[in-house]
C-alpha cells in the first residue's frame, strides 16, 4: 500500500508546486522547464509506439 501512496504524494506535490519549481529552474538555468517536459514526454511516447510497432 505504501508503494502506491508515496508516488501519489510526490506527484501531488509536483503538481501543487509546479510554478515555483519552474521559476527556480528558469532563474538558475534560464530555460523553461515546460519545453523540457514536453520534449521528454514526446520522446517517451515515441519510444513506446516504436516498441509496440516492432
N, C-alpha and C positions, 0 to 999 in steps of 0.2 A: 504494500500500500504506500509506503514511503517513496518508492521509485516512481509513483505517479504524482504524488503531492509536491515533491521538490521541483521537478521540471515545470509544473504548473505555476508554482510560486515565482520561479525565475522568469518565465515568460510574462507573467502578470507584472512583475517589477520592471522588466524591459519596456513593456508597452506603457506603463504608467510614467516612467521617467525618460521616454524616448527623446523628447525635445531637449531636455537637459544633457543627455548623452550626446546628442547631435551637436549641440552648441559647444560642448567641451572639445569634441574631436575637431570641429571646424576651427576653433580658436588655436588649437595645438598644431594641426597639420594643414590648415587652410584648404580643406576639401570636405564637401558634403558627404555624409555617410549614406544618405539615401541613394546616391548613384552607385555606391559600392554594394549596398544590399540588393538593389535591383539587378545589377550585373551578376552577382554571385547566385541569386535565385534563378536567373535565366540560364546560367551555366549548369546549375544542378538539374533543372528541368530538361535541358538539352541532353545531358548525360543519361538521365533516366529514360527519356524517349529513345535515345540511341541504343541503350541496352535492351529495351523492350523490343526494338525493331530487329535486332540481330539475334 
